[in-house]
Amino acid sequence: MDFIKTKVKDHLLLIELNRNDKMNAFTFQMLQELAQAYTILEDDKNLRCGFLFSKGQHFTAGLDLADVATHIGKGATLFGNETVDPVQLTGRKRTKPMVVVVQGYSLTIAIELILASDICIAGKETKFGQIEIKRGIFPFGGATIRFAQRCGWGNAMRYLLTGDTFDENEALRIGLVQEVSDTPYETGLNVAKSIAKQAPLGVQATLINATKTFEQGYEAAKADLMPLLHKLMHSKDAQEGIQSFLERREAKFTGD
């Protein structure tokens, strides 16, 4: 892959945006490569958590509209149906956690990637913006669906309808990011490592049930609680969790 770099570290899949000379503006090819990386995370049983970041000055300046618009104009969607969609609108569902670290320009699809992920750490002086309205279009990567859900209606409309930019402190206030750090990469990596230490089946069940609440409603999620628990209780990891509690030691989970 040319624009996305992946590296396995223990049970983590590190996913790095690698078009820094263009402020990581997403071309259509770069979008497909990101989906391939998410699919690697989903399909490899050894991988327990994804970690999305950029080591450049900026996370991303958004979509490379000159390139992406050509494909959209021909009827293409951002992502195909056979890979895991990073913004979770089409294609395969993501069932493993994703931690995102952002800094510098974090525009348009940056916000939508955050909204479709689970935890976000922002660096100091990060600049956010859902600026499609200023280009005569509207967000089509999930912000109209998830921004209000995550941050509240008024907070979402404040930025969706104006295209105004905002900083990391405002992002923290409205709940778009979970922490602001002087060392965002290290902070985010530690969060991802902490997740990867937990029982993978339990983590995935947590995500599945929480996601169902938003997508199908309270009653559907409530109905799944005991069936999910009963299934987990037969796992080796659940037995290890109980045994580690009795022995007062840290559990060692295998994902079985």
VENDABEL-V455735 format. One line per field, one symbol per residue. phi: phi as a letter, one per 20 degrees, with the letter a starting at -180 (. if undefined). psi: psi as a letter, one per 20 degrees, with the letter a starting at -180 (. if undefined). burial: I if it has 16 or more other C-alpha atoms within 10 Angstrom, else O. A space follows every 10 residues. Layout:
# VENDABEL-V455735
phi->???
psi->???
burial->???
This chain:
# VENDABEL-V455735
phi->.edcdcbecl dddeddfccf fdllfeefff fffffffffg gfeeffedbd cdaceffcfa eoeeggefff fffenfefce eedfffdldc mffeddfcdd dcbmfcdlfg fffffeddbc ddefmfdead dggfdncbfc doffedfffe dngffffgdf edmfebefff fffenfddad cfcfffffff fffffffefg ffffffffff ffgfecogff fffegfgffg fffeefffff ffffffelcf fdednd
psi->qhippqppod jqopoppllh ikkkporhgh ghhghgghhg ghiohhpiqq oprpjahqfq jbqnhhghhg ghhjjqrhqr iirpohjlhr bqqpiqqppp pqrbpmqehg hhhghiahpp pqrqkqoqpn jhhijjbrpj jihhghghgg iqgggghhhh ihjqrrahhh hggijhqiqp qhmhggghhh gggggiirog hgghhggggg ghghhirggg hhhighhggg ghijqhhghh ggghghjlrp qoqij.
burial->OOIIOIOOOO IIIIIIIIII OOIIIIIIII IIIIIIIIII IIOOOIIIII IIIIOIOIII IIIIOOOIOO OOOOOOIIIO OOIIIIIIII IIIIIIIIII IIIIIIIIII IIIIIIIOII IIIIOIIIII IIOOOOOIII IIIOOIIOOI IOOOIIOOII OOIOIOIIIO IIOIIIIOII OOOIIOIIIO IIIOIIIIII IIIIIIIIIO OIOOOOOOOO IOOOOOOIOO OIOOOOIIOI IOOOOOOOOO IOIOIO
